[in-house]
Amino acid sequence: MAGVPNPFGESDTAAQARRRRSLFLALGLVAFVILIFVVTIVKLKGNVLAGNHL
Amino acid sequence: MTDTTASPVAPGGVAETPARWSDYVALLKPRVMSLVVFTAFTGLMCARAPMSPTLAAVAVLCIAVGAGASGALNMWYDADIDGLMRRTRGRPIPMGRVQKGDALGLGIFLALLSVMLMGMAANYLAAGLLAFTILFYAVVYTMWLKRWTPQNIVIGGAAGALPPVIGWAAASGHTPLNAWLLFAIIFLWTPPHSWALALYTTGDYAKAGVPMMPVVKGPASTRRQILLYSLAFVPVAIAPAFTGLGGPVYLAVSVLGGLLFLTLAVRVWRSHAGDNGNEAENGLYGVKAGSKDARNLFAFSILYLTLLFAALLAERALGLEPLNLVKAFGG
């Protein structure tokens, strides 16, 4: 990618910082989705075992 | 009194240097968060209620995220005075690395997220208490009390004292008197802890116009109030050993630590801490000679609170039964 001008007109340092922020934001979103899934399954399992679905 | 040159933030809070992901972590006040997690987890364990370990971990995570949201909202609102104080001028907004609006957005987003997830993973009582705590810290303490009254940290201390109650509520769905006893311990611990620090950072608070007790009432009055609050705090810290919450380890830790706490408080009362415009020379623990007693009390107060809650956790882990001499407090 060397020689390609930055489309936002930002410095290399700023672009690198932005990419890292975006990466951590993406990881945070993935973690959030997994968290909601796990909580749902655990709550579901608890209710099924308790017979609340009947 | 308003030396705005201390802050590199341009008018309007526009950041001058690119933000790193760690700057956003710093907005969440991770050191405060760790203490909140510790006390909340202790409250959760003390409830002795059957709870899925996964949901318990999520509940503690929600409390941690909620505390982080409070920290971000606090840094958003206090960006102007943070830039004036040595202790806080290195924060991301005064340093010009994060924009004020970003901190506000992050704080609101995390607050909503944590409360919603708490309601889903635990129960609505815990979610409601968490929402109240965030609002109390961000609005009542940060926006109102902090710049208005020297009682700011006394009343505002309620926000820092609520996490064990939230943890207890998350595990059991209710908050008996023993949960509120944990609240009372942190609530009464806060004034001597905060004022001991304020005694040797008076200049910083005065420069920022924050009406901390030593700035408004003077060092002598502050030292007297530290002793009075300590006299109220130590018996309350020992009380769980008699209410079915703490066992023999807790009794030993609370009594021995309490005696040392009172000794240090008396030393502060008899000292000249804060009289000479004492200013921290090297972080939180570097002080001029006259204020060493205040520094010692500040440092030990952190250790004592940690030991109290660690004793409760250790007794749960070791399966030690509480002494339970006054059963009316419930479990």
HADDOCK unambig.tbl for C-alpha pairs under 7 A between the chains (distance, minus, plus):
assign (segid A and resid 14 and name CA) (segid B and resid 18 and name CA) 5.25 0.50 0.50
assign (segid A and resid 17 and name CA) (segid B and resid 18 and name CA) 6.34 0.50 0.50
assign (segid A and resid 17 and name CA) (segid B and resid 19 and name CA) 6.51 0.50 0.50
assign (segid A and resid 17 and name CA) (segid B and resid 20 and name CA) 5.51 0.50 0.50
assign (segid A and resid 20 and name CA) (segid B and resid 21 and name CA) 6.78 0.50 0.50
assign (segid A and resid 21 and name CA) (segid B and resid 20 and name CA) 6.51 0.50 0.50
assign (segid A and resid 21 and name CA) (segid B and resid 21 and name CA) 5.20 0.50 0.50
assign (segid A and resid 39 and name CA) (segid B and resid 55 and name CA) 6.77 0.50 0.50
assign (segid A and resid 39 and name CA) (segid B and resid 121 and name CA) 6.14 0.50 0.50
